Amino acid sequence: MIFVTVGTTNFPFDRLFRSIDNVLGELKSEAKLVVQSGNSTYKWKYKNIELHSSLNPKQMELLFSKANKIITHAGYGTLFQISNFSKIKPFIVPRLNNFNEHINSHQSDFLDFLNLRPFMKKKFFDQLNAKNVNISLENYLISTSKINNLKAIFFHEKNYNSLLARVDSFIKKL
């Protein structure tokens, strides 16, 4: 089962949905796809799909724990939930302002910030091919699932306060 979650912001994330739809079609996948779609009205071609505009925290926890693959936006709350309930490494695509997917590109800035940290680099997300999300997504879907390191590295108590201070400092520089 592939679980996709994009949060509940008022902005659609059709760029990601279109990529998922195309890649699953190219791979001739028959995997069950469960999508928490938020405000999107994207019309899926993929047939083995279960759509939800929103899910409660318990439903999310269950899906994170059962999924063989997780595709998500770079929302801090979602990443925190994944760190606690998923055994597998997620595929993370930031929402971008230039595609009208959010009010700014803070999700991309956040991932860039994490990539600059030596203790974080490639620990919990693979480098996204920004020019072609489909290539990165296909590689993720056909690869063996990797262990989720979010909790051990990103949300570990020793790193947590330091990371919050660094994120705060980074935001103030913007």
N, C-alpha and C positions, 0 to 999 in steps of 0.2 A: 504494500500500500504506500502510495506517495501522498504526503500531506503538504498542502500549500496554504500558507497563511500570510495575509498582507495587511493585517491590522484593520482598524475601523475608521480611519480618517475619511473625510468627505471626498477625497480625491481617488479616482480609479487608478488601477495599476495594470492597464490593458497591455502595455509593452511586455510585461512579464508573462501575462496570460497567453498572449499571442506566441511568445517564444516557447512556452511549455507545450501549447497545442501543436505547434509546428514540429518540435523535436519528438514528441510522443508519436505523432503521425509518421515521421520519417523512420523512427525506430520500430514502427508497427507494434507498439506496445499494447498489451492488454491489461496492464496493471490497473488496479483500482486507484482512482484519483479522487481524493477528498479535498475540496477547496473551500476555505473561508475567504470569501470574495470581497467583503466590505461593501463599498458603494458601487461596485462595478456592474455594468450591464453587458459585459463581453459575451458574445454568442459563441460558445464552445463547439468545435467540430468533434472533439474527442467524445466517445460514447460512454465509456465506463467511468462515469463521473458522478459525484455526489456534491452538490453545491449548498453552501450555507452563507448567508450574508454576515452572520456573527455566531459565535459559539461562546458558551460560558466557560469560566476557568477550568472547571472539572472536565468538560468535554475536550478542551484543549490539552489538558494534562494527559488524558487517555489517548488522544491521537498522537501526541508527541511520543508517548511510551510505546505505541504499537507500530508506528511508521517505519518502513524500510528506508525511506528517503524523505527529507524535509526540505522544502523550498520556501524561503521567507524573505520579507523585507528586512531592513537593518534597524528595526525598532528596538530600543533598549529593553522595553518590557517583554517583548516576544523573545529576545535573546536570553533574558533572565529565566523565563519559563523553560526554554529549551535546555538551558544549563542544568535545570533541576529535574527534568522529566524525560529527556531523550538520551538514548545510549549512542546515537549516531551523530556524526558531524553534519550540520546543515549546509545547504547551498544558500548563500546570502546575496541578494541583489538590492542595492539601495534605491529608494525612491529619489527621483531627480526633479528639481524645479524646472529645468529646461524642457521637460516632457509634461509639465503641469501635473506631476504626481504628488507634489507637496508644496508647502509655502516657500521652502528653500531647499537646499541640498545638504542639510545637516547630516543625513544618514551616510552620504558619501564622505563628507568631512570626517565623520566619526570613524569610518572604516579606514580612511587614509591615516588618521591619527594612530589607530591601533597598529597599522602596518609599519609605522615608524618606530614603534616600541620593540626593542630587541627581544624582549621576553614574549611578545605576542606574535611575531611574524609567522604567518602560515600555520599557527597552532590550531585554530578552530575554523578557519574558512580558507578555501582555495582562492587564489587570485582570480578575480573575475576579468574576463576579456571584455573590456568596456565597449569595444567596437563591434563585437559580435557575441551577445549573450548566449545565442544558440550553441556556439561551439563549447563554451564553458559548461552550459547546462547539459549538453549531450555527454560530455566527458564525465560529469558528476553522475548522471543517471546510469551509465554503463559500467562505472567503476565499482569496485567492492566498497561497501560502506566502511567508513573510518570511524574510529571511536571519538565520541564527543568530548572535547577537552575544555569546553567553555567553563564549567564549574571549577575544575582544577586550576585553571590559569586566570581566566578573566574575573570570576566572581570569588576567588579564594580570598579569605579574610585578610591575608598579608598584602595582597595586591589591591584589594577593593578600595581602601581609603586612599592609597597612593594614586590609583587610577582616577578616582573621583576628583582629586585635587588637580591632576593633570588635565582632565577633561574640562574642568572649570577654567583653568588657566588658558587652555586652547580656545575655548568659547569666547573668553574675554578679549582675545587677540583678534577675533573676526571682525 
